[in-house]
Amino acid sequence: MRIIVTGVPGTGKTAIAKILGRELGCPVIEVNRIIEERRLWNLKDEFGARIARMAPLEKALNEAMKGHTKVIVEGHLACEFSLPADLVVVCRTDPDVLEERLGKRNYPKEKLDENVLAEMLDYCSIYSEEHYPQDKILELDTTEKSAEESAAEIISVIGGGKKPEGINWSAKLEKKLSPTLPFPTKSRPKRAQRK
């Protein structure tokens, strides 16, 4: 079982991946650690965060996964690659809760807003759908769950349990954007549910 655990910062993916690794008895490859150890970045953004060189990073992740039939790859950038995977878990968190979590991490306001907006726009889900088969993608709402509960839900799905429904924050996005729009917004249809 090769599992990708992705999601924007603050959704719980790192803690969940560690628990899954322990429970399933497999190594966890941390995307950020690969970036640091192999110095796969050459620029920093305006907040000081390193910008990864994506092609060498994808190659490094594929190399790190070689020889592992059981492995977990964890990181928000994992959604942007086509890695060998049996399951792709996209950790999702209610944008209001995410904003609070990132605020506690002392994220600069612009970086906090960028990540909350990415969550509302389904960033990691959309990129996962571009790079992995839809039947391998599991969106997991971690808002009110501990990392242990989230890991247990993933293990249940692996064992044949029911996959949770897709997640849609479009109402929160509309509410956030409506004061800045020059015209009234109408309710938009929900995104098609993943099968």
ABEGO torsion letter per residue (X at the ends): XBBBBBEBBGAGAAAAAAAAAAAAGBBBBBAAAAAAAAGABABBBAAGBBBBBAAAAAAAAAAAABGBABBBBBEAAAAABBBBBABBBBBBBBAAAAAAAAAAAGBBAAAAAAAAAAAAAGAAAAAAAAABBAAABBBBBAAABBAAAAAAAAAAAAAGBBBBBBBBAAAAAAAAAAAABABBBBBBBBBBBBX
